[in-house]
Amino acid sequence: LSLREPMSDEKTDARPEDQAGLADKDAQAPDPAAQASAELTALVAENSDMRDRLLRTMAEMENLRRRTEREKADTSRYAISNFARDVLTVGDNLRRTIEHVPADAAAQDPALKSFLDGVELTERELLNVLERHGVTRIDPVGQRFDPNCHQAMYEVQNPDVPEGTVVDVMQAGYVIGDRCLRP
């Protein structure tokens, strides 16, 4: 047996299957430009997505800040609602006391007159304190009935006023800010 080594000036013929293998290796080898372009496209898409999320989060935070400020203002404005509603019964009792004393009896008895003046002064002071805190009395006589601020007790047929007009008030109503405290 003799082994023969090719000489340097002899050409070796590559087999066809070896050439196909080389072509496959070239096709499988990543093209650096295409790979960089794909990465760039992915990064641009991710950047766009992150920017969109950032803008949405910033808008959401701004809306939350505004909503919190509005709730804080409402809380401070309407915090005394329950207390004011309870104090209104005191004012109602003062009004009933004033209305219960006959005018001619107060004129004849100086002690009763002095007592009645003190009750009226106390009622005025109570209403002034309530007004300083945003609670105001509503006087709907002659106005159109509003179910948001008025409570109907009965209906009166009166041809002198249009239908749906308040003609009598049984108990004074109050509002706090723009909300009805008591109809």
Secondary structure as GFF3:
##gff-version 3
##sequence-region A 1 183
A	DSSP	alpha_helix	16	28	.	.	.	ID=ss1
A	DSSP	alpha_helix	32	78	.	.	.	ID=ss2
A	DSSP	alpha_helix	81	100	.	.	.	ID=ss3
A	DSSP	alpha_helix	103	108	.	.	.	ID=ss4
A	DSSP	alpha_helix	110	132	.	.	.	ID=ss5
A	DSSP	beta_strand	135	138	.	.	.	ID=ss6
A	DSSP	beta_strand	173	176	.	.	.	ID=ss7
A	DSSP	beta_strand	179	182	.	.	.	ID=ss8
###
